Amino acid sequence: MTLPASDRRQFKVGKYDVVAQPALGSAQMLRYTVLLDGRRLGSLFSMPSESDCRFLESPPPVPPLKAFYVTSRPGRPKKNAPPKPAPSDDNAV
């Protein structure tokens, strides 16, 4: 059984060219490819807005990942640490 092939559609969103073509293996889903001056910026499975296209053109800077230390448990005593001594009442008023 083959899926019916629908036509490619091309339209503009602002200054961006968008080509809508059927997604592989799907009869109804479309893949929207975003182009700027003939250069492919990316593709989406949902209808792109101009904001989405701008994001594909120049994504915001991403800060570097910080290493997560599994052994570091700040604010908690180590597993085999002796219990804290009970506070003495010598300084009580």
Contacts in CASP RR format, 6 or more apart in sequence:
PFRMAT RR
TARGET T0000
AUTHOR 0000-0000-0000
METHOD contacts of the structure
MODEL  1
MTLPASDRRQFKVGKYDVVAQPALGSAQMLRYTVLLDGRRLGSLFSMPSE
SDCRFLESPPPVPPLKAFYVTSRPGRPKKNAPPKPAPSDDNAV
3 22 0 8 1.000
3 25 0 8 1.000
3 26 0 8 1.000
3 27 0 8 1.000
4 27 0 8 1.000
5 22 0 8 1.000
6 22 0 8 1.000
6 27 0 8 1.000
8 19 0 8 1.000
8 20 0 8 1.000
8 21 0 8 1.000
9 19 0 8 1.000
9 20 0 8 1.000
9 21 0 8 1.000
10 17 0 8 1.000
10 18 0 8 1.000
10 19 0 8 1.000
10 20 0 8 1.000
11 17 0 8 1.000
11 18 0 8 1.000
11 20 0 8 1.000
12 18 0 8 1.000
13 34 0 8 1.000
13 48 0 8 1.000
13 49 0 8 1.000
13 50 0 8 1.000
13 53 0 8 1.000
14 50 0 8 1.000
14 53 0 8 1.000
15 36 0 8 1.000
16 34 0 8 1.000
16 35 0 8 1.000
16 36 0 8 1.000
16 41 0 8 1.000
16 48 0 8 1.000
16 50 0 8 1.000
16 53 0 8 1.000
16 57 0 8 1.000
17 34 0 8 1.000
17 35 0 8 1.000
17 36 0 8 1.000
17 38 0 8 1.000
18 32 0 8 1.000
18 33 0 8 1.000
18 34 0 8 1.000
18 35 0 8 1.000
18 48 0 8 1.000
18 53 0 8 1.000
19 32 0 8 1.000
19 33 0 8 1.000
19 35 0 8 1.000
20 30 0 8 1.000
20 31 0 8 1.000
20 32 0 8 1.000
20 33 0 8 1.000
21 30 0 8 1.000
21 31 0 8 1.000
21 33 0 8 1.000
22 29 0 8 1.000
22 30 0 8 1.000
22 31 0 8 1.000
23 29 0 8 1.000
23 30 0 8 1.000
23 31 0 8 1.000
23 45 0 8 1.000
29 45 0 8 1.000
30 45 0 8 1.000
31 43 0 8 1.000
31 44 0 8 1.000
31 45 0 8 1.000
32 43 0 8 1.000
32 44 0 8 1.000
32 45 0 8 1.000
32 46 0 8 1.000
32 47 0 8 1.000
32 48 0 8 1.000
33 40 0 8 1.000
33 42 0 8 1.000
33 43 0 8 1.000
34 40 0 8 1.000
34 41 0 8 1.000
34 42 0 8 1.000
34 43 0 8 1.000
34 44 0 8 1.000
34 48 0 8 1.000
34 52 0 8 1.000
34 53 0 8 1.000
34 56 0 8 1.000
35 41 0 8 1.000
36 53 0 8 1.000
36 57 0 8 1.000
41 53 0 8 1.000
41 56 0 8 1.000
41 57 0 8 1.000
42 56 0 8 1.000
44 52 0 8 1.000
48 56 0 8 1.000
77 84 0 8 1.000
END
